[in-house]
Amino acid sequence: MPRAPRQSRRYHRPSGQTHQSRRTQVWIKLRCGGTARPNSMTVLERGRCSNAQRRDRSVRQASTIGLDLAKHVFQVHGADAEGSPVFNRKLRRSEVLRFFEKLPPCLVGVEVCGSARYWAREIAALSHEVRLIPPAYVKPFVKRGKTDAAGAEAISEAVTRKTMRFVPIKTAEQQAPAMVLKSRASGAAANAGGQRAARASGRIGDHRHRRPGKG
């Protein structure tokens, strides 16, 4: 007698609903503070939600943050009131301000560079206390090789020192004259270098065409 075909145990979704859309709906519902039935979530979704909740709790515990600036990907290191590390993560340029908007007011250390004062003004506008540190004063706090994670950790440790010297944060109006002077100085230096190179090439050419025995 032939066996009856086994019934498939696969979950049949309603028409018009895909696995990706269902996962996205559950994820959005949990991120927005809603509730979802545990049976309707996969193992991957439960893991993502627990990791996101754990990350949010660790971020809220941070009272000191070290920000290592870069062109595209920034590094942030957070420590609690006792100085213990809480998180160390990467942020893209478009995520930096959104990240600091969610944080309670805290102390933020930034190493001085070309764009440090711009980011200091933007972060300070979000009710954070920002301090600029010269790179020479951050270097002694680097515990291992020069990486973005190590640099952010060193900044967060250096900003809490009571004897640390900080650089004042200038406004855009205060930076404008300095940028004009620097551009003029760099242009003058480049012009002087070009003139020296031209004179040097001219002397070399004169020496080649000069006859021996005549001064």
C-alpha positions as a Python dict, from the first residue, in 0.01 Angstrom:
ca = {
    (1, 'M'): (0, 0, 0),
    (2, 'P'): (163, 329, -96),
    (3, 'R'): (239, 580, 179),
    (4, 'A'): (58, 905, 200),
    (5, 'P'): (278, 1204, 116),
    (6, 'R'): (425, 1380, 421),
    (7, 'Q'): (288, 1718, 495),
    (8, 'S'): (538, 1997, 478),
    (9, 'R'): (617, 2168, 807),
    (10, 'R'): (730, 2486, 646),
    (11, 'Y'): (556, 2804, 751),
    (12, 'H'): (325, 2934, 479),
    (13, 'R'): (316, 3311, 488),
    (14, 'P'): (13, 3509, 383),
    (15, 'S'): (9, 3628, 27),
    (16, 'G'): (187, 3955, -30),
    (17, 'Q'): (415, 3920, 278),
    (18, 'T'): (780, 3825, 240),
    (19, 'H'): (1032, 3711, 495),
    (20, 'Q'): (1224, 4039, 473),
    (21, 'S'): (919, 4258, 522),
    (22, 'R'): (802, 4051, 822),
    (23, 'R'): (1146, 4071, 984),
    (24, 'T'): (1159, 4446, 922),
    (25, 'Q'): (816, 4499, 1076),
    (26, 'V'): (909, 4309, 1393),
    (27, 'W'): (1239, 4495, 1418),
    (28, 'I'): (1073, 4837, 1379),
    (29, 'K'): (806, 4746, 1632),
    (30, 'L'): (1066, 4650, 1893),
    (31, 'R'): (1289, 4950, 1826),
    (32, 'C'): (994, 5187, 1865),
    (33, 'G'): (906, 5047, 2205),
    (34, 'G'): (622, 4823, 2090),
    (35, 'T'): (567, 4460, 2176),
    (36, 'A'): (588, 4154, 1957),
    (37, 'R'): (501, 3796, 2032),
    (38, 'P'): (812, 3583, 2105),
    (39, 'N'): (680, 3305, 1881),
    (40, 'S'): (666, 3541, 1583),
    (41, 'M'): (1041, 3622, 1607),
    (42, 'T'): (1326, 3420, 1472),
    (43, 'V'): (1644, 3346, 1662),
    (44, 'L'): (1830, 3607, 1457),
    (45, 'E'): (1569, 3873, 1538),
    (46, 'R'): (1581, 3797, 1911),
    (47, 'G'): (1960, 3817, 1903),
    (48, 'R'): (1955, 4150, 1723),
    (49, 'C'): (1704, 4296, 1967),
    (50, 'S'): (1900, 4183, 2272),
    (51, 'N'): (2223, 4322, 2127),
    (52, 'A'): (2057, 4656, 2047),
    (53, 'Q'): (1909, 4684, 2396),
    (54, 'R'): (2243, 4598, 2555),
    (55, 'R'): (2419, 4856, 2335),
    (56, 'D'): (2166, 5126, 2425),
    (57, 'R'): (2209, 5058, 2799),
    (58, 'S'): (2589, 5077, 2772),
    (59, 'V'): (2573, 5402, 2576),
    (60, 'R'): (2352, 5566, 2839),
    (61, 'Q'): (2599, 5471, 3114),
    (62, 'A'): (2882, 5669, 2954),
    (63, 'S'): (2982, 5998, 3118),
    (64, 'T'): (3310, 6056, 2927),
    (65, 'I'): (3358, 6005, 2555),
    (66, 'G'): (3671, 6020, 2343),
    (67, 'L'): (3610, 6104, 1977),
    (68, 'D'): (3877, 6022, 1719),
    (69, 'L'): (3804, 6219, 1401),
    (70, 'A'): (3862, 6095, 1049),
    (71, 'K'): (3738, 6159, 695),
    (72, 'H'): (3462, 5901, 674),
    (73, 'V'): (3458, 5664, 975),
    (74, 'F'): (3496, 5805, 1328),
    (75, 'Q'): (3578, 5611, 1644),
    (76, 'V'): (3410, 5677, 1981),
    (77, 'H'): (3514, 5537, 2318),
    (78, 'G'): (3287, 5572, 2619),
    (79, 'A'): (3371, 5536, 2988),
    (80, 'D'): (3152, 5557, 3297),
    (81, 'A'): (3197, 5783, 3599),
    (82, 'E'): (3460, 5548, 3747),
    (83, 'G'): (3667, 5544, 3428),
    (84, 'S'): (3578, 5188, 3326),
    (85, 'P'): (3532, 5139, 2949),
    (86, 'V'): (3171, 5096, 2846),
    (87, 'F'): (3184, 5083, 2464),
    (88, 'N'): (3417, 5139, 2172),
    (89, 'R'): (3249, 5158, 1834),
    (90, 'K'): (3274, 5313, 1488),
    (91, 'L'): (3046, 5580, 1348),
    (92, 'R'): (3009, 5713, 998),
    (93, 'R'): (3015, 6086, 941),
    (94, 'S'): (2637, 6103, 899),
    (95, 'E'): (2580, 5911, 1226),
    (96, 'V'): (2790, 6127, 1459),
    (97, 'L'): (2538, 6398, 1545),
    (98, 'R'): (2251, 6149, 1573),
    (99, 'F'): (2460, 5946, 1815),
    (100, 'F'): (2529, 6243, 2043),
    (101, 'E'): (2166, 6356, 2029),
    (102, 'K'): (2060, 6038, 2209),
    (103, 'L'): (2320, 6073, 2485),
    (104, 'P'): (2268, 6256, 2813),
    (105, 'P'): (2504, 6554, 2869),
    (106, 'C'): (2857, 6422, 2909),
    (107, 'L'): (3222, 6522, 2873),
    (108, 'V'): (3356, 6482, 2519),
    (109, 'G'): (3726, 6493, 2434),
    (110, 'V'): (3845, 6566, 2079),
    (111, 'E'): (4201, 6571, 1946),
    (112, 'V'): (4290, 6896, 1771),
    (113, 'C'): (4296, 6871, 1392),
    (114, 'G'): (4162, 7060, 1091),
    (115, 'S'): (3794, 6985, 1155),
    (116, 'A'): (3808, 6956, 1535),
    (117, 'R'): (3662, 7300, 1606),
    (118, 'Y'): (3369, 7244, 1369),
    (119, 'W'): (3274, 6918, 1540),
    (120, 'A'): (3331, 7075, 1881),
    (121, 'R'): (3079, 7349, 1802),
    (122, 'E'): (2824, 7103, 1664),
    (123, 'I'): (2850, 6865, 1961),
    (124, 'A'): (2851, 7147, 2216),
    (125, 'A'): (2522, 7268, 2068),
    (126, 'L'): (2372, 6936, 2186),
    (127, 'S'): (2434, 7024, 2556),
    (128, 'H'): (2767, 6839, 2583),
    (129, 'E'): (3091, 6975, 2730),
    (130, 'V'): (3360, 6952, 2461),
    (131, 'R'): (3733, 6991, 2526),
    (132, 'L'): (4004, 7005, 2261),
    (133, 'I'): (4336, 6835, 2338),
    (134, 'P'): (4663, 6886, 2147),
    (135, 'P'): (4792, 6567, 1980),
    (136, 'A'): (5121, 6583, 2174),
    (137, 'Y'): (4929, 6551, 2502),
    (138, 'V'): (4724, 6255, 2379),
    (139, 'K'): (5019, 6046, 2261),
    (140, 'P'): (5145, 5945, 2611),
    (141, 'F'): (4806, 5784, 2686),
    (142, 'V'): (4814, 5548, 2386),
    (143, 'K'): (4862, 5202, 2535),
    (144, 'R'): (4927, 5006, 2216),
    (145, 'G'): (4977, 5064, 1846),
    (146, 'K'): (4831, 5373, 1686),
    (147, 'T'): (4482, 5266, 1583),
    (148, 'D'): (4150, 5449, 1582),
    (149, 'A'): (4022, 5248, 1879),
    (150, 'A'): (4340, 5308, 2079),
    (151, 'G'): (4335, 5678, 1992),
    (152, 'A'): (3974, 5723, 2105),
    (153, 'E'): (4050, 5542, 2431),
    (154, 'A'): (4355, 5763, 2491),
    (155, 'I'): (4148, 6077, 2429),
    (156, 'S'): (3878, 5970, 2676),
    (157, 'E'): (4144, 5907, 2940),
    (158, 'A'): (4338, 6228, 2875),
    (159, 'V'): (4032, 6454, 2887),
    (160, 'T'): (3964, 6360, 3251),
    (161, 'R'): (4308, 6466, 3378),
    (162, 'K'): (4291, 6774, 3598),
    (163, 'T'): (4633, 6901, 3488),
    (164, 'M'): (4560, 6864, 3116),
    (165, 'R'): (4593, 7171, 2896),
    (166, 'F'): (4311, 7231, 2652),
    (167, 'V'): (4276, 7440, 2337),
    (168, 'P'): (3994, 7698, 2329),
    (169, 'I'): (3708, 7641, 2087),
    (170, 'K'): (3688, 7922, 1832),
    (171, 'T'): (3377, 8036, 1656),
    (172, 'A'): (3346, 8042, 1278),
    (173, 'E'): (3400, 8420, 1281),
    (174, 'Q'): (3721, 8381, 1480),
    (175, 'Q'): (3852, 8111, 1248),
    (176, 'A'): (3789, 8305, 926),
    (177, 'P'): (4076, 8559, 961),
    (178, 'A'): (4317, 8285, 1063),
    (179, 'M'): (4228, 8083, 754),
    (180, 'V'): (4290, 8387, 533),
    (181, 'L'): (4631, 8444, 688),
    (182, 'K'): (4724, 8076, 653),
    (183, 'S'): (4619, 8068, 289),
    (184, 'R'): (4826, 8380, 218),
    (185, 'A'): (5126, 8238, 402),
    (186, 'S'): (5105, 7908, 216),
    (187, 'G'): (5070, 8090, -115),
    (188, 'A'): (5371, 8310, -39),
    (189, 'A'): (5576, 8007, 64),
    (190, 'A'): (5483, 7823, -255),
    (191, 'N'): (5573, 8129, -464),
    (192, 'A'): (5907, 8166, -287),
    (193, 'G'): (5981, 7798, -337),
    (194, 'G'): (5905, 7827, -707),
    (195, 'Q'): (6135, 8128, -740),
    (196, 'R'): (6417, 7945, -560),
    (197, 'A'): (6373, 7645, -786),
    (198, 'A'): (6380, 7868, -1094),
    (199, 'R'): (6698, 8043, -978),
    (200, 'A'): (6861, 7709, -899),
    (201, 'S'): (6777, 7570, -1242),
    (202, 'G'): (6911, 7890, -1399),
    (203, 'R'): (7241, 7861, -1212),
    (204, 'I'): (7277, 7500, -1319),
    (205, 'G'): (7219, 7596, -1680),
    (206, 'D'): (7476, 7877, -1659),
    (207, 'H'): (7728, 7638, -1509),
    (208, 'R'): (7681, 7388, -1789),
    (209, 'H'): (7736, 7644, -2062),
    (210, 'R'): (8024, 7814, -1884),
    (211, 'R'): (8364, 7759, -2043),
    (212, 'P'): (8639, 7616, -1820),
    (213, 'G'): (8903, 7860, -1701),
    (214, 'K'): (8680, 8166, -1714),
    (215, 'G'): (8506, 8311, -1410),
}
